[in-house]
Amino acid sequence: MKKPHISLFLTITAVFFSFTLGFFLGRNPASGTISVSVPPALQTIPTESNAPATQTSVPTQGVAFPIDINAATEEDFQALPGIGEVLAQRIVAYRQEHGAFEAVEELMNVDGIGEKRIAQILDLITIGG
């Protein structure tokens, strides 16, 4: 009868010991959910005065769409998507230099406005409307 190999026995014992030790060390009885309660007196909705002011926001109140590009101000143009302060100034300057726009597509003559930007704002602009 053959004697079992001692190295196989030691290997199995080491694996069992490692698994058992890992199981007990891996358990964390304190793990679980943490709940935090805030008293109702402290549960407030921030008011507008608490909100941080951003300089890049443009008030769009009072802007009626579609915008007449021959009568629009810089602020009106800034209410359009993709039109910032600089581009709005360019549009107004172009209109002052060349006169009233005859077609909406004429906006593409303004530096910084291409077909993609016209496609974005086409439904929001008009001439003489």
Secondary structure, 3 states (H helix, E strand, C coil): CCCCCHHHHHHHHHHHHHHHHHHHHHCCCCCCCCCCCCCHHHCCCCCHHHCCCCCCCCCCCCCCCCEECCCCCHHHHHCCCCCCHHHHHHHHHHHHHHCCCCCHHHHHHCCCCCHHHHHHHHHHEECCC
